[in-house]
Amino acid sequence: RSAPQANQTLVQQILALRQEKAALLGEAHFADSVLARRMAKNGAQALTFIDRLTLKNCALLTLIVGPLASVSVWKKEAQKYFPKLNITLWHGVERKKSDFPKQGIVLTTYGTLSRDYADWKEKHRFDLAILDEAQNLKNFRSLSSHAVRQTNTELYFCLTGTPLENSLTDLWSLFDICFPGY
C-alpha cells in the first residue's frame, strides 16, 4: 500500500472510530473533543480509546501532554492496564539522545513540548493528541498553547476538569485547539 493510501485508511479509521468514541466517552464529550469530567475517568477512557485505535492500526503515534505531576501517573496507569501499548517518556535531558518513536505513545509535559515543538512540527506527525489538564492552555497566547497548536496532529482531545474558569475565552481556546478556525 502506498503512503497516501495508508494515511487515508488511517484517517478513515479515525473518523469511523469517532462514532465508537461516543460510546466509550458517554455524555462527557463536548463537540467531539473537549472533555470535562473527573480527571481519573477521562484518563482511563482516553487510554481505552488509544488501545482500541492501536488494535485497528499498530502504527498509530499518539502524543499525550500534561503537567509534570500527571506524566508519571499516565505512564503507570498505561503500563498497568494496557501493557501492550508502547510508551516513550519524552522528558529530561536524556530525551535528545533518544530516537523519537515512530509508533506508540509519546508522553511529555507542556514545558518539554514548549521547548521541543520547533523540532517536532516538521519531523513528526501524530495521529492523536491527548491534552491532559487542558485548562493550562486557556491562554491562547501562551507558549504552551502555541506549541500544542504547532504540532502536526490529526485529532486532539482536551481533558479538563475546569473548561471555564474566568471567561468564555477559556473555553474558546480549548475549542480552537480541537477545531482550528471555527
PyMOL commands that set and color helices and strands:
alter all, ss='L'
color gray80, all
select helices_A, chain A and resi 3-28+39-56+68-81+93-97+110-123+134-137+143-150+168-178
alter helices_A, ss='H'
color red, helices_A
select strands_A, chain A and resi 29-30+34-36+61-66+87-89+104-109+125-131+152-160
alter strands_A, ss='S'
color yellow, strands_A
deselect
rebuild
show_as cartoon
